[in-house]
Amino acid sequence: MRIRSFMTCAIVVALVLAGLRAALAQSTLEVGPPSNQNQPYVPPPPPPPIRLAPSNGDTGNTIQLLPGWNQPAQPQAAATPPPPPPAHVNVAPMTAQAAPALPAVFRGCWQGRVNQLEWIKREPGAPKVGFWTPKTYKLCYKRVGNQPFTLTFTNTGIEESDKIVNPHGRVVPLSTDGRAFALMRSNLSFDEYKVRPDGMTPTFAVNEVTNLDCRISGDEMLVTADVLGARDGEPWFKARWRADFHRNEN
């Protein structure tokens, strides 16, 4: 009898303990998640594209995607508009510089003859320079009607010679100090015969550009000149001379 009562009590205690354990386990497992009403919804990131093994003809540099996945389209950069065309600029046409007006002391006609040189130097590698042939100058600074005084006649020539043909030249004023000095430039061209043993005498072209420093002293024009000579268009010689031009009304 005692044994049965003890067993009954043990069973009751076991059932009570089992009920307590079940209640404790249920309270532990049924804890609800925290409320997320105040948190914004963040969608899960899309799965990354899957690289597949290259096919037989592929070089291995191409990435293939599973069907149903498309690469996002890249936004196109806005086209840059072309720069506007440059504005048109009006350029004034070039005009010839007017010859300077010479002082009154230059009025009249002046004539001179250059018989010899102070010195002459052949350019390196140029042909030999022959004898100097005297040059002649005539300048007339006059007025026509009511026009301003100008160089109405200029001439630079060469003494008659059987070696020279087709001479022609002129003189132009470049600058003046407004008192008794003027810088002028002459350009003289002619053809000169060659002397050859076979008797044939072809010609070559000669051009002499001369800068004239002119200063009036009484009835004389004192001239110092530097000459640059060319033969068939190539530098030939440099020279210098001095001469006195005299007034001549004719």
TITORVO-447299 format. One record per residue: residue number from 1; residue in one letter; y, x, z of N, C-alpha, C in turn. Coordinates in nm, 3 decimals. Example, Ala and Ser with C-alpha at 12.3 -4.5 7.8 and 13.67 -1.06 7.14 Angstrom:
<nodes>
 zadren tordren    n_c2    n_c1    n_c3   ca_c2   ca_c1   ca_c3    c_c2    c_c1    c_c3
      1       a  -0.569   1.319   0.780  -0.450   1.230   0.780  -0.330   1.320   0.780
      2       s  -0.225   1.285   0.708  -0.106   1.367   0.714   0.003   1.290   0.787
</nodes>
This chain:
<nodes>
 zadren tordren    n_c2    n_c1    n_c3   ca_c2   ca_c1   ca_c3    c_c2    c_c1    c_c3
      1       m  -0.120   0.083   0.000   0.000   0.000   0.000   0.124   0.086   0.000
      2       r   0.122   0.184   0.077   0.236   0.277   0.082   0.248   0.353  -0.051
      3       i   0.136   0.388  -0.102   0.141   0.462  -0.229   0.201   0.376  -0.336
      4       r   0.170   0.250  -0.345   0.224   0.160  -0.447   0.371   0.141  -0.429
      5       s   0.414   0.129  -0.305   0.558   0.110  -0.281   0.633   0.235  -0.325
      6       f   0.576   0.354  -0.298   0.643   0.478  -0.338   0.653   0.489  -0.487
      7       m   0.553   0.452  -0.558   0.554   0.460  -0.703   0.654   0.362  -0.761
      8       t   0.662   0.246  -0.697   0.760   0.147  -0.747   0.901   0.199  -0.731
      9       c   0.927   0.261  -0.617   1.063   0.317  -0.596   1.091   0.429  -0.696
     10       a   0.992   0.511  -0.723   1.014   0.621  -0.817   1.047   0.568  -0.955
     11       i   0.976   0.458  -0.994   1.003   0.402  -1.126   1.144   0.348  -1.132
     12       v   1.186   0.281  -1.026   1.322   0.223  -1.024   1.426   0.333  -1.034
     13       v   1.406   0.443  -0.959   1.503   0.554  -0.964   1.507   0.615  -1.103
     14       a   1.392   0.629  -1.168   1.388   0.688  -1.302   1.463   0.601  -1.400
     15       l   1.444   0.465  -1.385   1.514   0.376  -1.477   1.664   0.383  -1.456
     16       v   1.706   0.393  -1.330   1.850   0.402  -1.303   1.908   0.530  -1.363
     17       l   1.837   0.642  -1.343   1.885   0.770  -1.397   1.891   0.766  -1.549
     18       a   1.793   0.704  -1.613   1.793   0.694  -1.758   1.910   0.612  -1.806
     19       g   1.942   0.502  -1.735   2.056   0.420  -1.775   2.186   0.496  -1.761
     20       l   2.200   0.576  -1.654   2.322   0.655  -1.636   2.337   0.759  -1.748
     21       r   2.227   0.824  -1.784   2.235   0.923  -1.892   2.275   0.859  -2.025
     22       a   2.218   0.742  -2.052   2.253   0.676  -2.179   2.398   0.635  -2.183
     23       a   2.449   0.586  -2.070   2.590   0.546  -2.065   2.681   0.666  -2.083
     24       l   2.643   0.780  -2.017   2.724   0.901  -2.031   2.724   0.952  -2.174
     25       a   2.610   0.950  -2.240   2.602   0.999  -2.378   2.682   0.912  -2.471
     26       q   2.679   0.780  -2.452   2.753   0.689  -2.537   2.903   0.709  -2.523
     27       s   2.946   0.731  -2.395   3.090   0.754  -2.375   3.136   0.884  -2.440
     28       t   3.048   0.982  -2.450   3.085   1.111  -2.510   3.089   1.102  -2.661
     29       l   2.995   1.030  -2.724   2.986   1.025  -2.870   3.081   0.927  -2.931
     30       e   3.130   0.831  -2.859   3.211   0.726  -2.916   3.360   0.748  -2.896
     31       v   3.400   0.874  -2.878   3.543   0.903  -2.864   3.608   0.887  -3.003
     32       g   3.705   0.802  -3.017   3.768   0.771  -3.145   3.861   0.882  -3.191
     33       p   3.886   0.894  -3.321   3.979   0.998  -3.373   4.121   0.964  -3.337
     34       p   4.208   1.067  -3.325   4.348   1.043  -3.291   4.418   0.967  -3.402
     35       s   4.513   0.890  -3.361   4.589   0.808  -3.456   4.670   0.897  -3.548
     36       n   4.669   0.865  -3.678   4.745   0.942  -3.776   4.847   0.854  -3.847
     37       q   4.897   0.754  -3.780   4.994   0.663  -3.843   5.125   0.733  -3.873
     38       n   5.161   0.838  -3.791   5.290   0.906  -3.811   5.280   1.028  -3.903
     39       q   5.164   1.059  -3.957   5.148   1.177  -4.043   5.137   1.135  -4.189
     40       p   5.206   1.206  -4.283   5.197   1.168  -4.426   5.060   1.201  -4.482
     41       y   5.027   1.125  -4.582   4.897   1.146  -4.646   4.906   1.261  -4.746
     42       v   4.821   1.360  -4.733   4.816   1.476  -4.823   4.687   1.469  -4.901
     43       p   4.697   1.451  -5.035   4.571   1.443  -5.112   4.502   1.577  -5.116
     44       p   4.376   1.580  -5.124   4.301   1.708  -5.130   4.331   1.781  -5.260
     45       p   4.338   1.918  -5.258   4.367   1.995  -5.380   4.256   1.977  -5.482
     46       p   4.291   1.980  -5.614   4.186   1.965  -5.716   4.095   2.086  -5.716
     47       p   3.972   2.066  -5.749   3.879   2.180  -5.752   3.919   2.278  -5.862
     48       p   3.903   2.406  -5.838   3.940   2.507  -5.940   3.850   2.497  -6.060
     49       p   3.901   2.539  -6.180   3.815   2.539  -6.300   3.697   2.631  -6.283
     50       i   3.590   2.593  -6.348   3.464   2.667  -6.333   3.446   2.754  -6.456
     51       r   3.425   2.884  -6.436   3.399   2.977  -6.546   3.253   2.968  -6.584
     52       l   3.231   2.948  -6.712   3.095   2.944  -6.764   3.063   3.075  -6.833
     53       a   2.938   3.101  -6.845   2.894   3.223  -6.912   2.932   3.216  -7.058
     54       p   2.986   3.326  -7.118   3.024   3.325  -7.259   2.905   3.303  -7.348
     55       s   2.930   3.236  -7.462   2.824   3.215  -7.559   2.793   3.344  -7.631
     56       n   2.698   3.335  -7.723   2.656   3.457  -7.793   2.769   3.515  -7.875
     57       g   2.852   3.427  -7.936   2.960   3.479  -8.020   3.088   3.504  -7.944
     58       d   3.089   3.481  -7.815   3.211   3.498  -7.737   3.223   3.641  -7.690
     59       t   3.343   3.688  -7.679   3.368   3.825  -7.635   3.375   3.836  -7.484
     60       g   3.371   3.723  -7.412   3.380   3.729  -7.267   3.520   3.715  -7.216
     61       n   3.621   3.702  -7.307   3.759   3.689  -7.264   3.806   3.545  -7.263
     62       t   3.716   3.448  -7.299   3.754   3.307  -7.305   3.702   3.234  -7.183
     63       i   3.787   3.156  -7.120   3.748   3.075  -7.003   3.720   2.935  -7.051
     64       q   3.596   2.883  -7.024   3.558   2.749  -7.063   3.558   2.660  -6.940
     65       l   3.601   2.535  -6.957   3.605   2.439  -6.849   3.499   2.333  -6.871
     66       l   3.451   2.276  -6.758   3.355   2.167  -6.768   3.420   2.046  -6.834
     67       p   3.343   1.962  -6.899   3.400   1.842  -6.962   3.469   1.755  -6.857
     68       g   3.581   1.698  -6.897   3.654   1.613  -6.805   3.767   1.683  -6.735
     69       w   3.774   1.818  -6.740   3.883   1.893  -6.677   3.971   1.951  -6.787
     70       n   4.099   1.930  -6.779   4.195   1.982  -6.876   4.298   2.068  -6.805
     71       q   4.334   2.178  -6.869   4.439   2.262  -6.813   4.572   2.188  -6.817
     72       p   4.650   2.199  -6.710   4.780   2.132  -6.710   4.870   2.189  -6.819
     73       a   4.943   2.101  -6.886   5.034   2.145  -6.993   5.150   2.222  -6.934
     74       q   5.182   2.338  -6.999   5.293   2.420  -6.955   5.424   2.362  -7.007
     75       p   5.524   2.350  -6.919   5.653   2.297  -6.966   5.716   2.392  -7.065
     76       q   5.768   2.337  -7.174   5.833   2.417  -7.277   5.976   2.450  -7.238
     77       a   6.009   2.579  -7.257   6.145   2.621  -7.223   6.244   2.560  -7.322
     78       a   6.357   2.523  -7.271   6.460   2.463  -7.355   6.508   2.565  -7.458
     79       a   6.519   2.523  -7.582   6.563   2.614  -7.688   6.708   2.656  -7.666
     80       t   6.730   2.788  -7.680   6.866   2.840  -7.663   6.946   2.814  -7.789
     81       p   7.059   2.746  -7.779   7.137   2.718  -7.900   7.190   2.846  -7.961
     82       p   7.197   2.855  -8.095   7.247   2.978  -8.161   7.394   2.999  -8.128
     83       p   7.437   3.127  -8.122   7.579   3.154  -8.092   7.668   3.100  -8.201
     84       p   7.788   3.060  -8.167   7.879   3.008  -8.269   7.919   3.118  -8.366
     85       p   7.947   3.084  -8.492   7.989   3.187  -8.590   8.121   3.248  -8.549
     86       p   8.141   3.378  -8.581   8.267   3.444  -8.543   8.385   3.380  -8.612
     87       a   8.494   3.377  -8.538   8.616   3.317  -8.593   8.669   3.401  -8.708
     88       h   8.720   3.336  -8.809   8.775   3.407  -8.926   8.906   3.475  -8.887
     89       v   8.916   3.602  -8.922   9.035   3.679  -8.891   9.108   3.709  -9.021
     90       n   9.232   3.674  -9.027   9.313   3.704  -9.144   9.364   3.846  -9.137
     91       v   9.331   3.924  -9.237   9.372   4.065  -9.243   9.479   4.078  -9.349
     92       a   9.589   4.138  -9.310   9.699   4.155  -9.405   9.659   4.256  -9.511
     93       p   9.687   4.232  -9.635   9.651   4.328  -9.741   9.728   4.458  -9.724
     94       m   9.661   4.568  -9.764   9.724   4.699  -9.755   9.834   4.711  -9.860
     95       t   9.941   4.770  -9.820  10.055   4.789  -9.912  10.085   4.937  -9.923
     96       a  10.132   4.977 -10.038  10.166   5.117 -10.059  10.290   5.153  -9.978
     97       q  10.285   5.270  -9.918  10.398   5.315  -9.839  10.514   5.354  -9.931
     98       a  10.633   5.302  -9.903  10.749   5.329  -9.987  10.792   5.474  -9.971
     99       a  10.840   5.532 -10.080  10.889   5.670 -10.076  11.015   5.676  -9.990
    100       p  11.029   5.781  -9.908  11.147   5.791  -9.823  11.274   5.816  -9.905
    101       a  11.385   5.765  -9.853  11.515   5.791  -9.919  11.564   5.928  -9.879
    102       l  11.592   6.012  -9.978  11.636   6.148  -9.951  11.784   6.150  -9.915
    103       p  11.828   6.250  -9.838  11.972   6.261  -9.805  12.056   6.279  -9.931
    104       a  12.187   6.253  -9.917  12.279   6.259 -10.031  12.286   6.398 -10.092
    105       v  12.258   6.504 -10.013  12.269   6.640 -10.067  12.165   6.667 -10.175
    106       f  12.062   6.581 -10.187  11.959   6.600 -10.289  11.997   6.535 -10.422
    107       r  12.110   6.464 -10.427  12.145   6.393 -10.550  12.173   6.491 -10.664
    108       g  12.130   6.451 -10.781  12.145   6.535 -10.899  12.010   6.576 -10.952
    109       c  12.008   6.670 -11.045  11.884   6.724 -11.103  11.868   6.869 -11.063
    110       w  11.743   6.905 -11.034  11.711   7.040 -10.988  11.599   7.094 -11.075
    111       q  11.617   7.218 -11.117  11.515   7.282 -11.199  11.476   7.416 -11.138
    112       g  11.347   7.451 -11.154  11.299   7.579 -11.105  11.180   7.628 -11.184
    113       r  11.157   7.758 -11.171  11.046   7.824 -11.241  10.977   7.918 -11.143
    114       v  10.845   7.907 -11.136  10.767   7.990 -11.044  10.695   8.096 -11.128
    115       n  10.750   8.217 -11.124  10.696   8.324 -11.208  10.582   8.401 -11.142
    116       q  10.581   8.411 -11.011  10.480   8.491 -10.943  10.448   8.431 -10.807
    117       l  10.340   8.481 -10.750  10.291   8.432 -10.621  10.316   8.535 -10.513
    118       e  10.330   8.488 -10.389  10.329   8.579 -10.275  10.188   8.630 -10.250
    119       w  10.092   8.542 -10.257   9.951   8.582 -10.244   9.862   8.472 -10.301
    120       i   9.739   8.509 -10.335   9.639   8.416 -10.385   9.502   8.459 -10.332
    121       k   9.421   8.363 -10.289   9.288   8.392 -10.235   9.186   8.301 -10.302
    122       r   9.080   8.361 -10.355   8.973   8.283 -10.416   8.884   8.223 -10.306
    123       e   8.840   8.100 -10.327   8.749   8.037 -10.232   8.613   8.106 -10.238
    124       p   8.540   8.111 -10.123   8.408   8.177 -10.123   8.312   8.113 -10.224
    125       g   8.252   8.199 -10.306   8.155   8.153 -10.405   8.216   8.095 -10.531
    126       a   8.348   8.086 -10.540   8.414   8.028 -10.657   8.422   8.130 -10.769
    127       p   8.441   8.084 -10.895   8.456   8.178 -11.007   8.581   8.265 -10.991
    128       k   8.583   8.373 -11.062   8.695   8.465 -11.057   8.823   8.397 -11.105
    129       v   8.934   8.428 -11.038   9.064   8.370 -11.074   9.134   8.462 -11.171
    130       g   9.187   8.404 -11.280   9.256   8.485 -11.380   9.403   8.507 -11.343
    131       f   9.482   8.541 -11.442   9.625   8.567 -11.419   9.699   8.435 -11.393
    132       w   9.800   8.444 -11.311   9.884   8.328 -11.281   9.975   8.297 -11.400
    133       t   9.974   8.173 -11.442  10.063   8.129 -11.549  10.185   8.061 -11.487
    134       p  10.308   8.103 -11.520  10.427   8.045 -11.457  10.431   7.892 -11.467
    135       k  10.477   7.829 -11.359  10.490   7.683 -11.353  10.638   7.646 -11.355
    136       t  10.667   7.525 -11.404  10.805   7.476 -11.413  10.818   7.343 -11.339
    137       y  10.936   7.321 -11.279  10.963   7.198 -11.205  11.099   7.144 -11.246
    138       k  11.109   7.010 -11.249  11.236   6.944 -11.266  11.236   6.813 -11.185
    139       l  11.337   6.797 -11.100  11.350   6.680 -11.015  11.489   6.621 -11.036
    140       c  11.496   6.490 -11.060  11.624   6.421 -11.073  11.630   6.308 -10.972
    141       y  11.725   6.322 -10.879  11.743   6.221 -10.774  11.872   6.146 -10.806
    142       k  11.857   6.031 -10.871  11.972   5.956 -10.918  11.953   5.807 -10.890
    143       r  12.051   5.728 -10.929  12.041   5.583 -10.916  12.061   5.520 -11.053
    144       v  11.999   5.407 -11.073  12.011   5.333 -11.197  12.076   5.198 -11.164
    145       g  12.197   5.174 -11.218  12.269   5.051 -11.190  12.307   5.044 -11.044
    146       n  12.275   4.932 -10.980  12.305   4.913 -10.838  12.186   4.945 -10.747
    147       q  12.080   5.002 -10.805  11.962   5.033 -10.726  11.988   5.153 -10.633
    148       p  11.907   5.167 -10.526  11.922   5.284 -10.439  11.889   5.413 -10.514
    149       f  11.934   5.525 -10.460  11.900   5.656 -10.517  11.750   5.678 -10.506
    150       t  11.689   5.721 -10.616  11.546   5.751 -10.619  11.524   5.871 -10.710
    151       l  11.401   5.925 -10.704  11.362   6.030 -10.797  11.333   5.963 -10.931
    152       t  11.436   5.955 -11.013  11.421   5.886 -11.141  11.338   5.966 -11.241
    153       f  11.328   6.096 -11.220  11.248   6.178 -11.311  11.191   6.295 -11.232
    154       t  11.061   6.314 -11.243  10.998   6.433 -11.184  10.900   6.488 -11.285
    155       n  10.892   6.617 -11.291  10.800   6.680 -11.384  10.761   6.817 -11.331
    156       t  10.633   6.842 -11.332  10.585   6.976 -11.304  10.496   7.016 -11.421
    157       g  10.525   7.129 -11.478  10.453   7.170 -11.597  10.412   7.316 -11.589
    158       i  10.379   7.369 -11.704  10.329   7.506 -11.712  10.388   7.570 -11.838
    159       e  10.415   7.699 -11.827  10.470   7.771 -11.943  10.375   7.763 -12.061
    160       e  10.433   7.752 -12.181  10.349   7.742 -12.299  10.257   7.863 -12.310
    161       s  10.130   7.836 -12.336  10.030   7.942 -12.346   9.919   7.894 -12.437
    162       d   9.860   7.990 -12.511   9.749   7.954 -12.597   9.620   7.931 -12.518
    163       k   9.626   7.954 -12.387   9.508   7.931 -12.303   9.511   7.794 -12.233
    164       i   9.627   7.724 -12.241   9.646   7.601 -12.166   9.671   7.485 -12.262
    165       v   9.604   7.371 -12.235   9.628   7.249 -12.313   9.631   7.129 -12.218
    166       n   9.692   7.021 -12.265   9.696   6.894 -12.194   9.756   6.901 -12.053
    167       p   9.871   6.966 -12.035   9.929   6.967 -11.899  10.001   6.835 -11.870
    168       h   9.991   6.789 -11.747  10.067   6.674 -11.702  10.072   6.675 -11.549
    169       g  10.187   6.634 -11.495  10.202   6.635 -11.350  10.327   6.561 -11.307
    170       r  10.338   6.537 -11.176  10.455   6.470 -11.121  10.473   6.511 -10.976
    171       v  10.589   6.476 -10.920  10.625   6.511 -10.783  10.661   6.383 -10.709
    172       v  10.618   6.370 -10.583  10.653   6.255 -10.499  10.706   6.307 -10.366
    173       p  10.810   6.242 -10.309  10.860   6.281 -10.176  10.769   6.223 -10.068
    174       l  10.749   6.299  -9.959  10.664   6.254  -9.849  10.743   6.223  -9.723
    175       s  10.840   6.309  -9.689  10.917   6.288  -9.567  11.047   6.368  -9.575
    176       t  11.140   6.337  -9.483  11.269   6.408  -9.477  11.322   6.402  -9.336
    177       d  11.404   6.500  -9.301  11.470   6.498  -9.170  11.602   6.422  -9.174
    178       g  11.639   6.371  -9.292  11.762   6.294  -9.304  11.887   6.378  -9.319
    179       r  11.872   6.512  -9.323  11.990   6.599  -9.335  11.982   6.685  -9.462
    180       a  11.900   6.789  -9.460  11.894   6.878  -9.576  11.752   6.923  -9.607
    181       f  11.650   6.862  -9.541  11.512   6.906  -9.561  11.429   6.789  -9.610
    182       a  11.332   6.820  -9.698  11.237   6.719  -9.748  11.105   6.787  -9.779
    183       l  10.998   6.714  -9.752  10.863   6.760  -9.788  10.819   6.678  -9.909
    184       m  10.779   6.747 -10.016  10.733   6.681 -10.138  10.595   6.736 -10.175
    185       r  10.530   6.664 -10.265  10.398   6.707 -10.311  10.390   6.690 -10.462
    186       s  10.343   6.794 -10.528  10.324   6.787 -10.673  10.175   6.791 -10.705
    187       n  10.141   6.729 -10.817  10.003   6.728 -10.865  10.006   6.764 -11.013
    188       l   9.951   6.879 -11.046   9.952   6.930 -11.183   9.809   6.948 -11.232
    189       s   9.779   6.892 -11.349   9.646   6.905 -11.409   9.660   6.957 -11.551
    190       f   9.564   7.038 -11.593   9.561   7.088 -11.731   9.420   7.140 -11.760
    191       d   9.396   7.169 -11.886   9.268   7.227 -11.929   9.293   7.371 -11.971
    192       e   9.204   7.458 -11.928   9.218   7.601 -11.958   9.096   7.648 -12.036
    193       y   9.122   7.729 -12.139   9.013   7.779 -12.222   8.941   7.895 -12.152
    194       k   8.809   7.896 -12.172   8.730   8.010 -12.129   8.732   8.116 -12.240
    195       v   8.720   8.242 -12.201   8.709   8.351 -12.299   8.565   8.397 -12.299
    196       r   8.495   8.382 -12.415   8.353   8.416 -12.422   8.329   8.516 -12.535
    197       p   8.234   8.606 -12.516   8.207   8.707 -12.620   8.163   8.649 -12.752
    198       d   8.096   8.532 -12.751   8.046   8.475 -12.875   8.154   8.404 -12.955
    199       g   8.278   8.408 -12.907   8.387   8.347 -12.981   8.410   8.201 -12.949
    200       m   8.310   8.136 -12.886   8.327   7.996 -12.848   8.416   7.988 -12.723
    201       t   8.508   7.894 -12.723   8.604   7.886 -12.612   8.610   7.744 -12.556
    202       p   8.507   7.701 -12.484   8.516   7.570 -12.420   8.618   7.574 -12.306
    203       t   8.661   7.458 -12.263   8.763   7.451 -12.157   8.702   7.404 -12.027
    204       f   8.776   7.430 -11.919   8.742   7.375 -11.787   8.868   7.310 -11.730
    205       a   8.849   7.209 -11.646   8.961   7.133 -11.590   9.015   7.203 -11.466
    206       v   9.148   7.212 -11.459   9.217   7.272 -11.345   9.309   7.167 -11.284
    207       n   9.309   7.163 -11.150   9.401   7.074 -11.078   9.465   7.153 -10.965
    208       e   9.599   7.147 -10.959   9.674   7.217 -10.854   9.755   7.115 -10.774
    209       v   9.724   7.105 -10.646   9.800   7.020 -10.553   9.888   7.113 -10.470
    210       t  10.020   7.090 -10.475  10.115   7.181 -10.412  10.205   7.105 -10.316
    211       n  10.212   7.151 -10.190  10.305   7.098 -10.092  10.433   7.181 -10.096
    212       l  10.546   7.113 -10.118  10.675   7.179 -10.137  10.765   7.153 -10.016
    213       d  10.801   7.260  -9.944  10.902   7.251  -9.839  11.037   7.281  -9.903
    214       c  11.124   7.179  -9.914  11.250   7.192  -9.988  11.369   7.182  -9.892
    215       r  11.459   7.279  -9.901  11.579   7.278  -9.817  11.702   7.308  -9.904
    216       i  11.803   7.220  -9.893  11.923   7.236  -9.972  12.018   7.335  -9.904
    217       s  12.066   7.431  -9.982  12.166   7.527  -9.935  12.271   7.543 -10.044
    218       g  12.382   7.471 -10.031  12.486   7.474 -10.135  12.434   7.411 -10.261
    219       d  12.437   7.485 -10.371  12.388   7.436 -10.499  12.247   7.486 -10.529
    220       e  12.175   7.527 -10.428  12.038   7.574 -10.447  11.942   7.494 -10.358
    221       m  11.823   7.479 -10.409  11.714   7.420 -10.331  11.612   7.532 -10.306
    222       l  11.600   7.572 -10.178  11.507   7.678 -10.141  11.370   7.617 -10.116
    223       v  11.271   7.662 -10.192  11.139   7.598 -10.189  11.034   7.701 -10.149
    224       t  10.952   7.662 -10.050  10.831   7.737 -10.014  10.713   7.644 -10.037
    225       a  10.608   7.693 -10.105  10.499   7.604 -10.146  10.363   7.664 -10.116
    226       d  10.270   7.576 -10.077  10.129   7.612 -10.059  10.047   7.536 -10.163
    227       v   9.959   7.609 -10.235   9.886   7.553 -10.348   9.737   7.550 -10.315
    228       l   9.673   7.438 -10.349   9.526   7.427 -10.345   9.479   7.405 -10.487
    229       g   9.402   7.500 -10.542   9.354   7.490 -10.679   9.208   7.451 -10.684
    230       a   9.172   7.367 -10.781   9.033   7.325 -10.802   8.995   7.346 -10.948
    231       r   8.870   7.382 -10.970   8.817   7.405 -11.105   8.698   7.313 -11.126
    232       d   8.710   7.224 -11.224   8.605   7.124 -11.250   8.570   7.048 -11.122
    233       g   8.670   7.016 -11.041   8.651   6.937 -10.921   8.604   7.013 -10.799
    234       e   8.579   7.144 -10.811   8.533   7.225 -10.699   8.646   7.317 -10.651
    235       p   8.656   7.343 -10.518   8.761   7.433 -10.467   8.756   7.568 -10.537
    236       w   8.875   7.616 -10.574   8.881   7.740 -10.653   8.965   7.847 -10.583
    237       f   9.090   7.813 -10.544   9.175   7.916 -10.482   9.281   7.850 -10.394
    238       k   9.342   7.932 -10.310   9.461   7.897 -10.233   9.569   7.999 -10.266
    239       a   9.695   7.953 -10.265   9.804   8.044 -10.301   9.933   7.997 -10.233
    240       r  10.032   8.087 -10.233  10.166   8.055 -10.180  10.270   8.121 -10.268
    241       w  10.382   8.048 -10.285  10.493   8.105 -10.361  10.625   8.057 -10.303
    242       r  10.731   8.126 -10.339  10.869   8.091 -10.303  10.954   8.095 -10.429
    243       a  11.049   8.000 -10.436  11.136   7.995 -10.554  11.264   7.921 -10.518
    244       d  11.371   7.950 -10.596  11.498   7.880 -10.580  11.520   7.788 -10.700
    245       f  11.537   7.658 -10.670  11.569   7.563 -10.774  11.721   7.547 -10.780
    246       h  11.774   7.533 -10.900  11.917   7.521 -10.917  11.957   7.383 -10.966
    247       r  12.076   7.341 -10.922  12.125   7.212 -10.964  12.163   7.216 -11.111
    248       n  12.125   7.112 -11.182  12.153   7.100 -11.325  12.178   6.952 -11.353
    249       e  12.296   6.917 -11.397  12.329   6.776 -11.416  12.265   6.719 -11.541
    250       n  12.215   6.804 -11.631  12.155   6.752 -11.754  12.011   6.708 -11.730
</nodes>
